[in-house]
Amino acid sequence: MKSIALLFLVVICGVAGWGQKLKPKKRSNGEEINFRTKTKDICTMSMSGDEEMKLRIECKSQGKSYWCEYTGKPSVCRPFRNNPKLYWNQIAVELRKLPHACESTQVLKATMCQKAPADALMKQIAAGMEPEDLANQDKSVQKTSASVRGAGKSSVKKTGKPAILPLIKPTQHNQASENDTEAMKLAREHCWESLHGFCSYIIGIFRG
């Protein structure tokens, strides 16, 4: 009876151990971690890859943005393979201590992998930033457009109609109109009613 119970226990332990071996490997691809640097830059780090990992950091600071990328093989570090999330959290902790997430260091290394080979280091391969004056120029253009639109709307609200500039008629046109009027008056005074138009035309010619 004891031998049967012992055999049953061995089978249970074997099945449990086999299930642990089949347990999928922990992964950190596609995950994002948000953090702030020592100077309050708002940053996001994202990870991708398998054996060779790629880390991208994007930050915003005082109207401008910057980014950088790191690559490395943290999988050669055994603690990383056991708990990759803890590894990246430790990297984020180190980044929080820096004034600038991309310029302050060219190499990132988690505390749990201090004794790992050099391949485990995350080394910077690229970096970039958007100039602050370009961002300010875009904001200035937006403000100017908004102020022009606002002025137009305020003018319509006050008058109830869009503002219309007065048209100035040419002086020669005014003089021609006055001559036509005088010619018609003289025609009515000195010509028959049926000839008013003809007389007015003739008088207008002589009056220039």
Disulfide bonds with the S-S distance in Angstrom:
Cys43-Cys59 2.06
Cys68-Cys102 2.09
Cys77-Cys113 1.92
Cys191-Cys199 2.20
